């Protein structure tokens, strides 16, 4: 840009430099800002690199036992990982096991029910282990036997020890359940044993079955062999051919005594985790078996039994002094026993 010359008078000459362009100032400010920004960024990067350098951790990932990720939190107390003394569970060592017991009375369908449970791929129910007196002579012997069963060291034809998902047995009321109930309840609570009560509503049919079974212990109608349960219709017909004589005078008192016993045992074991089943309900409604499997936290399967019912049809066909029994029960609260088919 050309200089501007001002002539104030003839003796004075002022030369004024040209004005600088605004663009020049902008470029200077921009360059200064960039320099400052780069400087600040370099300082920050140094700080980050000094304090935020990652520390490499030596983390070992191990497989969690099944009890931590396969079982719901609320269900953990009821599962166990037994360590038998007599064998190794091998690849099944991490498979959880649940403990149960079937508490029942003779001739109430408990044998049939147990065969249904044992048809499940992973259930081991070991029968009436306390039918032998030495195993229930006192509370100590009972608890020792229970430990052996639930530790999977009890062997029977039903044992599926290595990969059992549920293990238990059948226990009759006259085999120490009532006599040592305090110690047994404490044991069941401590070891989280699930109790399945199985009873029969029709006590008259139960009585017929008991009397017929007692007779066959000595008569041995099946080719000289006593069988409490049969697997063919032909055998059932032979055994049902015997018609017991019932003492009608003590019939009602007998029913009342049995009802008291059932009520008593339910009271004794009320604090345990339990379910109450009736033979008649299982016979009429097969969805009850699904409820049992859910109670034991088992995968639902189609359960089967080879056992055949022995005393089918009306009771009048199976009691020798039917007229006396009918007369005794008519008009009482037990009259209902006469008309049911189970």
GUBANU-934546 format. One record per residue (C-alpha): x, y, z; residue number from 1. Coordinates in Angstrom, 3 decimals. Layout:
N
ATOM       xx       yy       zz   k
ATOM        X        Y        Z NUM
...
//
This chain:
342
ATOM       xx       yy       zz   k
ATOM    0.000    0.000    0.000   1
ATOM    1.429    3.403   -0.936   2
ATOM    2.423    5.762    1.816   3
ATOM    0.144    8.764    2.537   4
ATOM    1.902   12.108    2.504   5
ATOM    0.456   15.073    4.345   6
ATOM    1.777   18.538    3.613   7
ATOM    0.925   20.759    6.545   8
ATOM    2.784   23.753    5.370   9
ATOM    5.568   24.479    3.116  10
ATOM    8.220   23.802    5.780  11
ATOM    6.731   20.635    7.334  12
ATOM    6.278   17.274    5.619  13
ATOM    4.713   14.321    7.492  14
ATOM    4.914   10.836    6.098  15
ATOM    2.281    8.465    7.699  16
ATOM    2.787    4.689    7.342  17
ATOM   -0.034    2.677    5.822  18
ATOM   -2.587    0.874    8.093  19
ATOM   -2.083   -2.839    8.544  20
ATOM   -4.787   -5.134    7.195  21
ATOM   -7.152   -6.805    9.812  22
ATOM   -6.409  -10.155    8.159  23
ATOM   -2.843  -10.004    9.392  24
ATOM   -3.960   -9.591   13.015  25
ATOM   -6.355  -12.492   12.687  26
ATOM   -3.648  -14.755   11.354  27
ATOM   -1.361  -13.813   14.267  28
ATOM   -4.077  -14.554   16.857  29
ATOM   -4.906  -17.853   15.173  30
ATOM   -1.280  -18.976   15.137  31
ATOM   -0.876  -18.081   18.803  32
ATOM   -4.028  -19.999   19.745  33
ATOM   -2.870  -23.074   17.854  34
ATOM    0.502  -22.944   19.554  35
ATOM   -1.086  -22.681   22.999  36
ATOM   -3.522  -25.525   22.214  37
ATOM   -0.764  -27.828   21.058  38
ATOM    1.231  -27.065   24.176  39
ATOM   -1.674  -27.787   26.526  40
ATOM   -2.495  -31.046   24.700  41
ATOM    1.077  -32.239   24.955  42
ATOM    1.075  -31.621   28.720  43
ATOM   -2.202  -33.542   29.163  44
ATOM   -0.978  -36.492   27.124  45
ATOM    2.148  -36.742   29.256  46
ATOM    0.032  -36.761   32.432  47
ATOM   -2.261  -39.473   31.094  48
ATOM    0.589  -41.662   29.928  49
ATOM    2.302  -41.356   33.304  50
ATOM   -0.662  -42.128   35.602  51
ATOM   -3.058  -44.225   33.531  52
ATOM   -0.758  -46.908   32.219  53
ATOM   -2.765  -50.156   32.642  54
ATOM   -1.561  -52.785   35.071  55
ATOM   -1.840  -56.266   33.620  56
ATOM   -3.550  -58.611   36.074  57
ATOM   -2.897  -62.310   36.071  58
ATOM   -6.527  -63.483   36.183  59
ATOM   -7.197  -67.198   36.086  60
ATOM  -10.660  -68.210   34.972  61
ATOM  -11.735  -71.498   36.493  62
ATOM  -14.927  -73.380   35.913  63
ATOM  -17.442  -72.734   38.679  64
ATOM  -18.954  -75.778   40.347  65
ATOM  -22.454  -76.558   39.207  66
ATOM  -23.867  -75.595   42.593  67
ATOM  -23.060  -71.935   41.866  68
ATOM  -24.604  -71.496   38.458  69
ATOM  -26.994  -74.426   37.921  70
ATOM  -29.142  -74.033   41.030  71
ATOM  -31.470  -71.235   41.979  72
ATOM  -30.469  -69.378   45.117  73
ATOM  -33.580  -70.353   47.104  74
ATOM  -33.068  -74.024   46.243  75
ATOM  -29.459  -74.344   47.407  76
ATOM  -30.148  -75.584   50.972  77
ATOM  -32.024  -78.645   49.672  78
ATOM  -29.254  -79.885   47.373  79
ATOM  -26.237  -81.944   48.346  80
ATOM  -23.020  -83.268   46.860  81
ATOM  -22.474  -86.593   48.662  82
ATOM  -19.045  -88.150   48.908  83
ATOM  -19.636  -91.888   49.336  84
ATOM  -17.074  -93.965   51.183  85
ATOM  -17.633  -97.098   49.109  86
ATOM  -17.239  -95.730   45.579  87
ATOM  -16.405  -92.608   43.570  88
ATOM  -19.148  -90.641   41.847  89
ATOM  -16.609  -89.827   39.112  90
ATOM  -18.072  -87.523   36.468  91
ATOM  -21.271  -87.206   38.519  92
ATOM  -19.495  -85.681   41.526  93
ATOM  -20.850  -82.214   40.681  94
ATOM  -24.400  -83.430   40.104  95
ATOM  -26.673  -82.188   42.918  96
ATOM  -28.677  -84.739   44.928  97
ATOM  -31.885  -84.185   46.893  98
ATOM  -32.965  -86.279   49.866  99
ATOM  -36.490  -87.571   50.425 100
ATOM  -38.434  -90.119   52.426 101
ATOM  -41.845  -91.703   51.831 102
ATOM  -43.698  -92.014   55.141 103
ATOM  -46.720  -94.271   54.890 104
ATOM  -48.690  -97.170   56.359 105
ATOM  -48.798 -100.772   55.177 106
ATOM  -51.148 -101.526   52.262 107
ATOM  -51.641  -97.867   51.365 108
ATOM  -50.127  -98.043   47.878 109
ATOM  -46.620  -97.124   48.995 110
ATOM  -45.017 -100.054   47.157 111
ATOM  -46.764  -99.123   43.922 112
ATOM  -45.892  -95.460   44.426 113
ATOM  -42.236  -96.273   45.035 114
ATOM  -41.993  -98.254   41.801 115
ATOM  -43.363  -95.209   39.995 116
ATOM  -40.640  -93.019   41.483 117
ATOM  -37.957  -95.570   40.672 118
ATOM  -39.005  -95.556   37.035 119
ATOM  -37.554  -92.043   36.912 120
ATOM  -34.076  -92.127   35.390 121
ATOM  -32.384  -90.460   38.351 122
ATOM  -34.400  -91.484   41.409 123
ATOM  -33.213  -94.112   43.869 124
ATOM  -35.818  -95.150   46.443 125
ATOM  -34.450  -98.055   48.444 126
ATOM  -37.532  -99.725   49.918 127
ATOM  -38.365 -100.408   53.576 128
ATOM  -34.883 -100.184   55.030 129
ATOM  -36.233 -100.018   58.609 130
ATOM  -38.170 -103.259   58.344 131
ATOM  -35.146 -104.807   60.095 132
ATOM  -35.319 -104.213   63.832 133
ATOM  -31.594 -103.620   64.425 134
ATOM  -31.653 -100.551   62.206 135
ATOM  -34.326  -98.901   64.381 136
ATOM  -33.604 -100.232   67.875 137
ATOM  -32.756  -96.698   69.054 138
ATOM  -32.370  -93.158   67.737 139
ATOM  -28.624  -93.572   67.226 140
ATOM  -28.994  -96.625   64.976 141
ATOM  -31.702  -94.831   62.991 142
ATOM  -29.514  -91.790   62.361 143
ATOM  -26.552  -93.945   61.368 144
ATOM  -28.720  -95.768   58.850 145
ATOM  -30.027  -92.471   57.477 146
ATOM  -26.457  -91.219   56.994 147
ATOM  -25.602  -94.347   55.036 148
ATOM  -28.626  -93.948   52.764 149
ATOM  -28.164  -90.256   52.064 150
ATOM  -24.421  -90.620   51.584 151
ATOM  -25.273  -93.011   48.692 152
ATOM  -23.537  -95.888   50.484 153
ATOM  -26.787  -97.871   50.642 154
ATOM  -27.095 -100.409   47.851 155
ATOM  -30.341 -101.938   46.648 156
ATOM  -31.878 -103.039   43.381 157
ATOM  -33.179  -99.491   42.945 158
ATOM  -29.807  -97.773   43.435 159
ATOM  -28.614  -95.417   40.732 160
ATOM  -25.875  -94.109   42.969 161
ATOM  -23.438  -92.341   40.686 162
ATOM  -25.851  -89.926   39.030 163
ATOM  -28.848  -90.032   41.326 164
ATOM  -30.751  -86.749   41.355 165
ATOM  -32.890  -87.798   44.325 166
ATOM  -32.323  -90.541   46.866 167
ATOM  -34.630  -91.842   49.586 168
ATOM  -36.575  -94.795   50.933 169
ATOM  -39.934  -95.930   52.258 170
ATOM  -40.687  -95.710   55.994 171
ATOM  -43.726  -97.229   57.683 172
ATOM  -45.277  -95.586   60.740 173
ATOM  -44.681  -98.687   62.893 174
ATOM  -40.940  -98.737   62.135 175
ATOM  -39.685  -96.067   64.539 176
ATOM  -41.064  -92.954   62.842 177
ATOM  -43.350  -92.201   65.782 178
ATOM  -41.106  -93.427   68.606 179
ATOM  -38.107  -91.232   67.775 180
ATOM  -39.794  -88.384   65.969 181
ATOM  -37.903  -85.615   67.809 182
ATOM  -34.464  -86.846   66.735 183
ATOM  -35.702  -87.671   63.240 184
ATOM  -37.276  -84.236   62.698 185
ATOM  -34.035  -82.581   63.826 186
ATOM  -32.107  -84.743   61.366 187
ATOM  -34.499  -84.021   58.501 188
ATOM  -34.318  -80.289   59.216 189
ATOM  -30.538  -80.255   59.418 190
ATOM  -30.051  -82.260   56.234 191
ATOM  -33.007  -80.751   54.368 192
ATOM  -34.841  -84.032   53.761 193
ATOM  -38.152  -83.656   51.901 194
ATOM  -40.973  -85.771   53.358 195
ATOM  -43.646  -87.385   51.178 196
ATOM  -46.629  -88.561   53.226 197
ATOM  -48.717  -91.177   51.468 198
ATOM  -51.951  -92.410   53.055 199
ATOM  -55.134  -94.151   52.017 200
ATOM  -58.513  -92.525   52.544 201
ATOM  -60.534  -95.716   52.305 202
ATOM  -59.470  -97.477   55.482 203
ATOM  -61.868 -100.374   54.826 204
ATOM  -60.104 -101.295   51.588 205
ATOM  -56.774 -100.966   53.367 206
ATOM  -58.018 -103.404   56.017 207
ATOM  -59.088 -105.921   53.371 208
ATOM  -55.659 -105.690   51.743 209
ATOM  -53.871 -106.144   55.080 210
ATOM  -55.905 -109.199   56.081 211
ATOM  -55.485 -110.810   52.667 212
ATOM  -51.737 -110.159   52.667 213
ATOM  -51.359 -111.624   56.162 214
ATOM  -53.254 -114.745   55.075 215
ATOM  -51.025 -115.239   52.047 216
ATOM  -47.857 -115.118   54.163 217
ATOM  -48.788 -118.602   55.324 218
ATOM  -51.061 -119.854   52.535 219
ATOM  -48.686 -118.805   49.710 220
ATOM  -51.338 -119.075   47.069 221
ATOM  -49.031 -118.331   44.121 222
ATOM  -47.312 -121.696   43.607 223
ATOM  -46.069 -121.796   47.181 224
ATOM  -44.653 -118.252   47.029 225
ATOM  -45.827 -115.252   49.014 226
ATOM  -46.118 -112.017   47.053 227
ATOM  -47.219 -108.705   48.496 228
ATOM  -47.439 -107.197   45.012 229
ATOM  -48.175 -108.782   41.672 230
ATOM  -47.394 -107.964   38.045 231
ATOM  -50.083 -109.852   36.158 232
ATOM  -53.917 -109.905   36.170 233
ATOM  -53.836 -113.688   36.634 234
ATOM  -51.891 -113.391   39.885 235
ATOM  -54.223 -110.644   41.088 236
ATOM  -57.259 -112.854   40.501 237
ATOM  -55.708 -115.705   42.496 238
ATOM  -54.850 -113.525   45.496 239
ATOM  -58.193 -111.719   45.476 240
ATOM  -59.953 -115.077   45.670 241
ATOM  -59.426 -115.071   49.413 242
ATOM  -62.215 -113.188   51.250 243
ATOM  -61.278 -112.165   54.796 244
ATOM  -63.683 -112.145   57.704 245
ATOM  -63.715 -108.688   59.325 246
ATOM  -64.378 -108.131   63.010 247
ATOM  -67.235 -105.659   62.663 248
ATOM  -67.457 -104.950   66.408 249
ATOM  -64.003 -103.291   66.497 250
ATOM  -64.191 -101.829   62.997 251
ATOM  -65.084  -98.223   63.827 252
ATOM  -62.646  -98.019   66.737 253
ATOM  -59.933  -99.303   64.444 254
ATOM  -60.696  -96.563   61.912 255
ATOM  -60.603  -93.885   64.603 256
ATOM  -57.265  -95.136   65.906 257
ATOM  -55.732  -95.017   62.444 258
ATOM  -57.024  -91.494   61.880 259
ATOM  -55.490  -90.401   65.187 260
ATOM  -52.161  -91.921   64.225 261
ATOM  -52.096  -90.129   60.870 262
ATOM  -53.038  -86.837   62.507 263
ATOM  -50.306  -87.359   65.086 264
ATOM  -47.524  -88.021   62.612 265
ATOM  -48.523  -84.994   60.538 266
ATOM  -48.280  -82.889   63.685 267
ATOM  -44.878  -84.334   64.617 268
ATOM  -43.414  -83.588   61.187 269
ATOM  -45.235  -80.341   60.514 270
ATOM  -42.015  -78.282   60.543 271
ATOM  -40.374  -80.340   57.806 272
ATOM  -40.632  -79.638   54.101 273
ATOM  -43.404  -82.065   53.166 274
ATOM  -46.256  -82.944   50.860 275
ATOM  -49.344  -85.035   51.736 276
ATOM  -50.634  -87.476   49.125 277
ATOM  -53.484  -89.967   49.048 278
ATOM  -53.502  -93.203   47.118 279
ATOM  -56.974  -92.548   45.728 280
ATOM  -55.915  -89.170   44.311 281
ATOM  -52.909  -90.690   42.582 282
ATOM  -55.077  -93.401   41.041 283
ATOM  -57.664  -90.949   39.698 284
ATOM  -55.429  -88.035   38.739 285
ATOM  -52.073  -88.787   37.148 286
ATOM  -51.097  -85.110   37.184 287
ATOM  -50.412  -85.684   40.876 288
ATOM  -47.257  -87.507   39.826 289
ATOM  -46.124  -84.334   38.094 290
ATOM  -46.618  -82.460   41.364 291
ATOM  -44.447  -85.004   43.166 292
ATOM  -41.641  -84.587   40.648 293
ATOM  -41.875  -80.820   40.954 294
ATOM  -41.787  -81.163   44.739 295
ATOM  -38.502  -83.056   44.399 296
ATOM  -37.265  -80.549   41.783 297
ATOM  -36.887  -83.293   39.186 298
ATOM  -37.339  -83.026   35.438 299
ATOM  -40.832  -84.293   34.668 300
ATOM  -40.978  -87.770   33.169 301
ATOM  -43.711  -90.265   32.337 302
ATOM  -43.600  -92.621   35.337 303
ATOM  -44.683  -96.245   35.018 304
ATOM  -45.239  -99.226   37.298 305
ATOM  -45.652 -102.899   36.488 306
ATOM  -47.709 -103.560   39.619 307
ATOM  -51.320 -104.688   39.225 308
ATOM  -54.067 -103.785   41.699 309
ATOM  -55.219 -106.922   43.535 310
ATOM  -58.635 -106.021   44.996 311
ATOM  -60.543 -104.294   42.202 312
ATOM  -64.291 -103.853   41.938 313
ATOM  -66.872 -103.506   44.718 314
ATOM  -65.873 -104.356   48.272 315
ATOM  -68.818 -106.722   48.580 316
ATOM  -66.823 -109.104   46.355 317
ATOM  -63.870 -109.172   48.760 318
ATOM  -65.365 -109.376   52.272 319
ATOM  -66.809 -112.637   53.542 320
ATOM  -69.186 -111.135   56.125 321
ATOM  -70.218 -108.221   53.983 322
ATOM  -73.691 -107.879   55.505 323
ATOM  -72.250 -107.419   59.020 324
ATOM  -69.813 -104.742   57.781 325
ATOM  -72.570 -102.960   55.878 326
ATOM  -74.818 -102.909   58.928 327
ATOM  -71.987 -101.572   61.107 328
ATOM  -71.004  -98.716   58.821 329
ATOM  -74.404  -97.585   57.560 330
ATOM  -75.360  -94.235   59.040 331
ATOM  -71.833  -93.479   60.314 332
ATOM  -69.197  -91.087   58.972 333
ATOM  -67.423  -94.144   57.569 334
ATOM  -70.303  -95.185   55.341 335
ATOM  -68.445  -93.495   52.469 336
ATOM  -65.899  -96.342   52.496 337
ATOM  -68.551  -98.743   51.207 338
ATOM  -69.224  -96.933   47.960 339
ATOM  -65.762  -95.946   46.669 340
ATOM  -63.830  -98.061   44.199 341
ATOM  -60.300  -97.363   45.418 342
//
